[in-house]
Amino acid sequence: MIFNKLIGLFSNDLSIDLGTANTLVIAKGRGIIINEPSVVAVKTERFGHQRVLAVGHEAKEMVGKTPGNIKAIRPMKDGVIADFDMTEKMIRKFIEKAHGRSALISPRIIICVPYGLTQVERKAVSDSARSAGAREVYLIEEPMAAAIGAGINIREPQGNLVVDIGGGTTEIGVVSLGGLVLSKSIRIAGDKIDLAISNYVRKKYNLLIGERVAEEIKINIGTAMTLEKELTMTITGRDQVEGLLSSVELTSEDAREAMKEPLKEIAEALRDVLEQMPPDLAGDIVNHGIILTGGGALIRMLDRYLSEIVKIPVYVADEPLLAVAKGTGRALEEIDLLQELFEHE
């Protein structure tokens, strides 16, 4: 106990939005201090030992470009830990970066996790943080963090519905009186949309493209509905038939067609939650609308697309990409008051 208090003198509490695509680290009183891709570059040395070369932006630049003995690994897949060892190394590097590599630091950490994680997956997340140097680990579920980050007063007896479309999962949650009344997590989100784009380009144009190009297509010309003024983008890939490099011009209508199925699945999941809604909360949702957060909220006309399907107004939160991280950060600021929100691991 005395040791814990003593080590607390050297600690600086952190919250981590451990995302499939990006990891954000928030320091108490300082806000977001790290916002980098969830990628680790490792080099295999003699006797199979793996040495971490880089994490984050530097590692992502290596994706698809590394020689045989260097691998760029994404340790998170579909919102869960796919590679425990690499996740631990990544968290450790980000904690070191946050605290200037001080070995004395042993922070309390809040980690944001998808709603649908099993107990085994939750334990893997907290064990990774502990192995990386955390003194105490708390877990907060993404829909709750997204609601806090979107500016919702979660303690009020009023229902609010948040849809957070991240890299690995889409989280749909109804928040009221400081708790999740109803929640659903599906493993259809940014990564699956990128994959759908890659498959579409391969089938229609016989062109093989990597995940980075697919993501650029989504960002630059992606849309959920037909645009009045069509956007275009020239992409380069490898021709499946000739085996040579080739370029094609894609349109926003190509992107809409490519993204159609995953977006439809997200809309169906939202409809499922609305159908299970307790009657007393349904009126609140109709009156206040649905709030979109996460990187997927930035897809053109997605708010209108979802609104037309469920017949309820849909709004994009301010800075949707940062909503979960901001919510986790706000929870961190009040960690001693809000511990009932967290699952202590």
C-alpha positions in Angstrom: 0.0 0.0 0.0 2.8 2.4 1.0 4.6 1.4 -2.2 1.5 2.2 -4.3 1.2 5.6 -2.7 4.9 6.3 -3.2 4.9 5.2 -6.8 1.8 7.4 -7.2 4.0 10.4 -6.5 5.9 9.7 -9.7 2.8 8.7 -11.8 1.0 10.6 -14.4 -2.4 9.0 -15.2 -3.1 8.2 -18.8 -6.1 7.2 -20.8 -5.6 5.2 -24.0 -8.0 4.8 -26.9 -6.6 1.6 -28.2 -8.0 1.5 -31.7 -7.6 -0.9 -34.6 -6.5 1.9 -36.9 -5.1 4.5 -34.4 -4.1 4.7 -30.8 -4.6 8.0 -28.9 -3.0 8.7 -25.6 -4.4 11.4 -23.3 -2.4 12.6 -20.2 -4.2 14.0 -17.2 -4.3 17.8 -17.5 -2.5 17.8 -20.9 -5.1 16.4 -23.3 -4.2 14.3 -26.3 -0.4 13.9 -26.5 -0.2 10.9 -28.9 -2.3 10.2 -32.0 -0.6 7.6 -34.1 -1.4 4.5 -36.2 -1.7 1.2 -34.3 1.3 -0.3 -36.1 4.5 -1.9 -34.9 7.5 -2.5 -37.2 9.7 -5.4 -36.0 12.9 -6.9 -37.3 13.6 -10.6 -36.9 17.2 -11.1 -35.8 19.3 -14.2 -35.1 17.6 -17.1 -33.2 14.1 -15.7 -34.1 14.4 -12.7 -31.7 12.1 -9.8 -32.7 13.3 -6.3 -32.2 10.9 -3.3 -32.4 12.2 -0.8 -34.9 9.3 1.7 -34.8 5.7 2.2 -33.7 3.0 4.6 -35.0 3.5 6.9 -38.0 7.0 5.7 -38.7 5.9 2.0 -38.6 2.9 2.7 -40.9 5.1 4.2 -43.5 6.8 0.8 -43.7 3.5 -1.1 -44.4 3.8 -3.0 -47.7 7.4 -1.7 -48.3 9.6 -3.8 -45.9 12.3 -6.4 -46.8 11.8 -10.0 -45.7 13.3 -9.7 -42.2 11.2 -6.6 -41.3 7.5 -6.8 -40.7 4.9 -4.0 -40.1 2.3 -5.5 -37.8 -1.1 -4.3 -36.8 -1.6 -6.0 -33.5 -5.3 -5.0 -33.2 -7.8 -6.6 -35.4 -11.6 -6.0 -35.4 -11.3 -4.0 -32.2 -9.5 -6.8 -30.3 -6.0 -7.9 -29.6 -4.8 -10.2 -32.4 -1.1 -10.2 -31.2 -0.7 -9.9 -27.5 3.1 -9.6 -27.5 3.1 -6.8 -30.1 0.2 -4.9 -28.4 2.2 -5.0 -25.1 5.3 -3.6 -26.9 3.2 -0.9 -28.6 1.5 0.2 -25.4 4.9 0.2 -23.6 6.4 2.4 -26.4 3.5 4.9 -26.2 3.7 5.0 -22.4 7.5 5.7 -22.7 6.8 8.4 -25.3 4.2 10.0 -23.0 6.5 10.1 -20.0 9.8 10.9 -21.7 11.0 7.3 -21.2 11.1 7.6 -17.4 11.4 4.2 -15.7 9.9 5.6 -12.4 6.5 6.2 -14.0 3.8 3.7 -13.1 0.5 5.3 -14.1 -3.1 4.5 -13.6 -4.5 3.9 -17.0 -8.0 3.9 -18.4 -8.4 1.9 -21.6 -11.3 2.2 -24.0 -12.6 -1.1 -25.3 -15.4 -2.3 -27.6 -18.7 -3.2 -25.9 -18.6 -6.8 -27.3 -15.3 -8.0 -25.8 -15.3 -11.3 -24.0 -13.9 -11.6 -20.5 -10.8 -13.3 -22.0 -10.3 -10.4 -24.5 -10.8 -7.8 -21.7 -8.2 -9.6 -19.6 -5.8 -9.6 -22.5 -6.1 -5.8 -22.8 -5.6 -5.1 -19.1 -2.7 -7.6 -18.9 -1.0 -5.8 -21.9 -1.2 -2.5 -20.0 0.1 -4.0 -16.8 3.0 -5.7 -18.5 3.7 -2.3 -20.1 4.0 -0.7 -16.7 0.5 0.3 -15.5 -0.1 0.4 -11.8 -3.9 0.1 -12.1 -6.0 -0.5 -15.2 -9.6 0.5 -15.7 -11.7 -0.3 -18.8 -14.4 1.9 -20.2 -16.7 0.8 -23.0 -16.5 2.7 -26.3 -20.2 3.8 -26.6 -19.9 5.4 -23.1 -16.6 7.1 -24.0 -18.1 8.3 -27.3 -21.1 9.7 -25.6 -19.0 11.6 -23.0 -16.7 12.9 -25.8 -19.7 14.1 -27.9 -20.7 16.3 -25.0 -23.6 14.3 -23.7 -24.4 14.6 -20.0 -24.5 10.8 -19.4 -25.9 11.2 -15.8 -29.3 12.6 -16.9 -32.4 10.4 -17.1 -32.6 10.9 -20.8 -31.8 8.5 -23.5 -29.1 9.3 -26.1 -28.0 7.1 -28.9 -24.4 7.1 -30.2 -23.0 5.3 -33.2 -19.2 5.1 -33.1 -17.7 3.8 -36.4 -14.0 3.0 -35.7 -11.4 1.0 -37.6 -12.3 -2.5 -36.3 -15.8 -2.2 -34.8 -19.0 -0.1 -35.0 -20.3 0.5 -31.5 -24.0 1.4 -31.1 -25.0 2.4 -27.5 -28.0 3.9 -25.8 -26.8 5.9 -22.7 -29.0 7.0 -19.8 -28.4 7.7 -16.1 -24.7 7.0 -16.3 -25.1 3.5 -17.9 -25.5 1.6 -21.1 -29.1 0.7 -21.4 -28.7 -1.0 -24.7 -25.6 -1.7 -26.8 -24.4 -3.6 -29.9 -21.0 -4.1 -31.3 -20.4 -5.3 -34.8 -17.0 -6.0 -36.5 -17.9 -4.1 -39.6 -16.2 -0.7 -39.7 -13.4 1.2 -41.4 -11.2 -1.8 -42.1 -14.0 -3.8 -43.7 -15.0 -0.7 -45.8 -11.3 -0.5 -47.0 -11.4 -4.3 -47.8 -14.7 -3.8 -49.8 -13.0 -1.0 -51.8 -10.0 -3.2 -52.6 -12.3 -6.1 -53.7 -14.4 -3.8 -55.9 -11.3 -2.4 -57.7 -9.9 -5.9 -58.2 -13.2 -7.2 -59.6 -14.1 -4.2 -61.8 -10.7 -3.0 -63.0 -8.5 -6.2 -62.5 -6.3 -4.0 -60.3 -4.6 -5.1 -57.1 -4.3 -2.2 -54.5 -3.0 -2.2 -50.9 -4.8 -1.2 -47.8 -3.3 2.3 -47.7 -4.6 3.1 -51.2 -8.1 1.7 -50.3 -8.1 4.0 -47.3 -7.1 7.0 -49.4 -10.0 6.2 -51.8 -12.5 6.1 -48.9 -11.2 9.4 -47.5 -10.8 11.3 -50.8 -13.9 10.2 -52.8 -15.9 7.9 -50.5 -19.6 8.7 -50.1 -22.7 6.9 -48.8 -25.0 8.5 -51.3 -24.7 9.8 -54.9 -23.1 13.3 -55.0 -24.4 16.1 -57.1 -20.9 16.8 -58.3 -19.0 13.6 -58.8 -15.4 13.3 -57.4 -12.6 11.5 -59.1 -9.2 10.1 -58.1 -6.5 8.4 -60.1 -5.0 5.3 -58.4 -2.1 3.0 -59.3 -1.9 -0.7 -58.7 -0.8 -4.0 -60.2 -2.8 -5.3 -63.1 -4.0 -8.9 -62.3 -3.8 -10.0 -65.9 -0.6 -8.4 -67.2 1.2 -8.3 -63.8 2.4 -4.8 -64.6 1.7 -1.5 -62.9 -1.4 0.3 -64.2 -3.5 3.4 -63.3 -7.2 3.9 -63.4 -9.5 6.8 -62.6 -12.1 6.0 -60.0 -15.2 8.1 -59.3 -17.2 8.7 -56.1 -19.9 6.6 -57.6 -17.4 3.7 -57.8 -16.6 4.3 -54.1 -20.3 4.4 -53.2 -20.9 1.1 -55.0 -17.8 -0.4 -53.3 -18.9 0.7 -49.8 -22.6 -0.2 -50.2 -22.6 -3.6 -48.4 -20.7 -2.7 -45.2 -22.6 0.6 -44.8 -25.9 -1.4 -45.2 -24.8 -3.8 -42.4 -24.1 -0.8 -40.1 -27.5 0.6 -40.9 -29.1 -2.8 -40.2 -27.3 -3.0 -36.8 -28.6 0.5 -36.0 -32.2 -0.6 -36.9 -31.8 -3.7 -34.7 -31.0 -1.5 -31.7 -33.9 0.9 -32.4 -36.3 -2.1 -32.5 -35.1 -3.2 -29.1 -35.4 0.3 -27.6 -37.5 0.5 -24.4 -40.6 2.7 -25.2 -39.8 5.3 -22.5 -36.4 6.0 -24.2 -37.7 5.9 -27.8 -39.2 9.4 -27.5 -35.9 10.8 -26.3 -34.1 9.4 -29.3 -36.7 10.7 -31.7 -36.5 14.2 -30.1 -32.7 14.4 -29.8 -31.6 12.3 -32.8 -28.6 10.0 -33.2 -25.0 11.1 -32.8 -22.3 9.8 -35.1 -18.7 9.6 -33.9 -15.5 7.8 -35.0 -13.6 8.1 -38.3 -16.4 6.5 -40.2 -18.6 9.5 -39.3 -16.5 11.5 -41.8 -17.8 9.5 -44.8 -19.7 11.9 -47.0 -23.5 11.9 -46.6 -23.4 9.0 -44.1 -25.6 11.0 -41.7 -28.2 11.5 -44.3 -28.0 7.9 -45.5 -28.6 6.5 -42.0 -31.3 9.1 -41.3 -33.3 8.1 -44.5 -33.1 4.4 -43.4 -34.2 4.8 -39.7 -36.4 7.9 -40.2 -34.7 9.7 -37.3 -32.3 12.8 -37.5 -28.7 11.8 -37.5 -25.9 14.3 -36.5 -22.1 14.2 -36.8 -20.4 15.1 -33.5 -17.8 17.8 -33.4 -14.4 16.3 -34.1 -15.9 12.8 -34.5 -12.5 11.2 -34.9 -11.5 12.4 -31.4 -14.8 11.8 -29.6 -13.9 8.5 -28.0 -10.4 9.7 -27.0 -11.9 13.0 -25.6 -14.5 11.1 -23.6 -11.9 8.7 -22.2 -9.8 11.8 -21.3 -12.7 13.5 -19.5 -13.3 10.3 -17.6 -9.6 10.4 -16.7 -9.9 13.9 -15.3 -12.6 12.6 -12.9 -11.1 9.2 -12.4 -11.7 9.3 -8.6 -15.4 10.4 -9.0 -16.3 8.3 -11.9 -14.9 4.9 -10.9 -18.4 3.4 -10.9 -18.3 3.8 -14.7 -15.2 1.7 -15.1 -14.5 -1.9 -14.9 -11.5 -2.3 -12.6 -9.2 -5.0 -13.9 
